[in-house]
Amino acid sequence: MLRDLHEALASADLPAETLAKARIVQSVLDRDPQARLESFWIAGDRPYAVIAFGDPLAADLVVYLLHGMETDLSALPGWADAAQRLCADVIRSCVVRGEPRAIATIVWFGWDSGTQTSVLATKHATIGAARLAVDIDRLADRNPRGHIAVVTYSYSTTLLGEMFALNIADKVRTAFAIASAGVTHAAGAAIESAIADGEVVVYATEGAGDGTAPLGRLGHHPIDPRDLRGVIVYDCDGGEAPGVDGDLVIGVAVEGHASQTAIDERGIRHPGYFDERAQGYLTLVARLTDAVTR
């Protein structure tokens, strides 16, 4: 994998934009000596990468973290920060509970998440679902005792639904649908069946002020995961949440549909879904800890 990346960085034939994105991957790896490049490839002129924090082959819990629509490697640093922090926070949460565990998070940029128009259909989600299932199956073969969780956001929740609809989510034990663009009727039925059979635990959340997620559900995937039988819905609009260090805290509300936190020109912070102080993020950490310590 590193050889593929190094060959891309040394290439004189790549378009400037492709080369710039390959350099972003290298910069993320350089920032953390424990980061592992799981895969890197170029299809057409578009590069893809999968990076792990921690060792997935030795982990008790492996968490795949997926981005939403219109996202490519130019957004990798922010998502890598979120994955790195999530790994550290779950480790700390396990230690506080007196049950240390080995944790790995994987920031999965292994799919084309489409455009605002194309995401009204399921094509990109279906292709991404097949690719993710292959990666998860390979990992499960090499680390059969590892608990596999998938954390999806926006249009990648549609990808999660396609995994269930295609019956290729059998290795996923815990799943999160955050600010969902919706799943198909077939996917909804498959998720409900998997939950009823005890095959998976599924959580879902969405901010009251998120005006973008509902628009995704106007397309071919109209089902809000929060409406499915057996899905555990949690809050992200600010309020009491389990703190990483074990105490209850007041988490902040998410604003809009952003995954990452933004600071405006006045210095005002606008929390995204993966803000470290957000009620939804703190709940995510706690529920992942539950998955590996119970």
N, C-alpha and C positions, 0 to 999 in steps of 0.2 A: 504493500500500500504506500509506504513512504517512497519507494522507488518510483511508483507512478506519479506521486506528487512532485518528486524531485525532477523527474523527466519533464513534467509539464512546466515547472519553473525554469528549466534550462532551455526550453523550446524557443526557437526563433520564429515558429510558424503560427503560434496561437494568436488569435485576436487580442487586442489590448485589454478588453473587458474580461475575457476569460482568464488571462494571465493575472489581472488584478485580483480576481476572486480566488485564484490559487494561492496568491500571496497572503490573502486574508486567512486562509486555512493554515498556512505555515505560521502566521503571527499568533493565532490561537494556540497552536501547539507550543510555540516558543514561550508563551506566557505561563504555562503550567507544565513542569517536567513530568507530572503524573498523567497528563493527557495522552490518550492513545488514539492514533489514527486507525480506525477499523477498516475503512475503505475510502477510496478516492477514484473517480473516473470522470471522463468527459464524453457526453453524448451530443453529437453535433458540435456546437460551440459552448454548450452549457456544462459547467462542472458541478459535480455532486460530491458530498463528503459525509462521512459518519464518524463522529469522534466520541470516545468514551472517557469518562472521569472515574477513576477506580478501575479495578480489574473485573470485567464481566464474567470471566471464567472461574473466578474464586468467590464471587459475591453471593451472599444469601438473598439479596434483593437486587434486581436489575430493572431500572426505570428507563423506558424509552420516552423521550420528550420530543413532540412533533409541533411544527409551526403551522400557520394558516396560509391563506391564499396570497398570491402575488409576492411570495417570499423566496429569495435565493440566497446564495452565500454572502452577499453583501450585508445581510442581517445576522450572519453567524456569530459575531462577537457578543452581541446582546443575549442571544439564545445560549451561547456557551457559558456566559456568566450565570445565567439562570440555572443551567444544568449543574454547574460546579457548585453553586450555592445550595441547590436542592440536595445534592449528594452530602455536603458537609452538614446541613441541617438535620437530615434524617439520621446520619451517624450520631450526631450529638443528642438527638431526641432518644435514640435507642440506649445510649449510655446513661442518660438521665433516668430512664426506666429500669436501669440495672441489667439490661440485656443487650450488651454490645453485639453489633452485627456488621458484617462486611457489606458495603453498599457500592453499587456502581450506577452511574447515570449515563445515558447515551443520547447525545443531541443528534437527531436523525434528519439530515438534509439529503435524504436518498430519493426524493420524488419531486416532480414538477407539480406545484400546487395551483397552476392555472391563473386565470385572470378573473376580474369581477363578472365578466359575461360567462366564461366557460364553467365557473364553479356552480352555476345554477343546475348543471348536469352532474353526472357521477363519473364521467370518463377518467378524469385525473385521479379521483379518489379510488376508483377500482384498480387502476394500474399501480398506484401507490400502495394499496392494500396487499396486492400480490407480492410486491417487492419487500414490504416490511415482513410479511409472513415468512418469506424465504430466510431473511436475516434472523428472525426469532427462532425458526426451526433449527437453523444451524447452531445458534447459541444453546438452545435447549439440549441438543445432542451432546454438546461439549460440557455443559453445566446442568445436568438433569435435576439437581436439587435446588437450583436457583428459582426463586419466586419472581415471575415476570409481570411487571406492571407497565401499562401504556398510558401516558398522559397526553391527551390530545386537546387542541385548541382550534376554535373556529372551523375552517373547512377540513382540518384533519380529523374532526369528530365524524365527518362523513366517511372518511377513510376507515375509521374504526368500525363504523356500521357495516361497511362493505366487507370487512374481514369476517364479521359474524354472518352476514348474508351468504357469503361464499363458503362458509364452514371451514375457514382457515385461521380461526382465532383460538384454537383449542389449547394452545400453550399459554395464553393470556389469563392470568389469575385475578388481576385487579386492573380496572380501567377507569379513566376520568374523562368526562366530556365537558370541557370548559368553553362557555360562550359559543354554543354549538350552531353551526350552519345547518344542522338537521341531518336526519338519516331517512332512508327510504322506508316504506311500509314493510317490505320484506326484511330489511335490517332490523327494524323495531321488533318484529315478531321473533326474529332469531335471538336478539338480545334478551328479550323477556324469557324465552325458552331456556337459554343458557343460565340465566339467573335462577330460574325455578328449579333447574336440575343441580344447582350448587356448583356449577362449573366456573363461575366468575362473580366477582363483586364489582358493581358499577356505580360510580358517583357522578353527579352532574351539578353544575352551577352556572349562573349567568347574572350579571349586574342589572339592576333595575334601570339604570341609565344607558345601557348598551342598546343603541339603535341600529347597529349593524348586523348582529347575529340574526335577528328575526328576518332580515331581508334575504339571507341565505335560505331560509325555510320557505321562501316563495317559489323555489324551483322544484326540481325533481326529487328532493329529499325533504319533505315538509314536516317530518315528525321531530318534535323537541324531545330529546332524551329524558328531560325532567318529567315528561308525561308517561313514561313507560313503567309498567308494573315491576316493582322490585328495585328500581333505581333509587339510590339514596341521594336526596337533594340536600345541598348545604348552601349556606349564605355567603355572600361576598359583598354585601352593601354596608359593611362596617358594624362592629359589635363584638361580643365576647367570642374568643377563639382560644384553642389550646396553644400556649406558648411553646417555643422550641425547648426552653429550659424547664418545662414541666408545669409552670404556673399558668392560670388563666389570664389572658391579656385582652385588651380592647384593640382589635384589628381595624385598620382603616378600610374605607370603601374603595372599590375599584371605580375608575372614571372612564366612561365610554367603552370602547372595544379593544383598546391597546393591550398587547401582551406585555410590553415592557413599559417602565415608568418614564415619563418625559418631564423635563423641567423647562418652563416657558421663559420668555425674555424678562419677566419680572422676578424670576427665581422661584416661582411657585411650582410645587411638585404635584404631578398628576399621576396617581398610582395606576399601574397596569395590573393585569391579572397575576403576574409573577413578582410583584413588588414584595420585598421581604417583610414588610409590615402589614400587608393586606390580609384581611380576615380570611379570604379564600385561600391564599397561599399558606397561611399558618395551618388551616384545616387540612390542606393537601399534605403537608409535612406529617401531621398527626395521623392521618389515615394511612399513609404509606408506612409509617412506623407500626401501626396496628397490624398491617399485612404481614410484617416480617417478625413480629414479636409475640403474636397470639398463637 
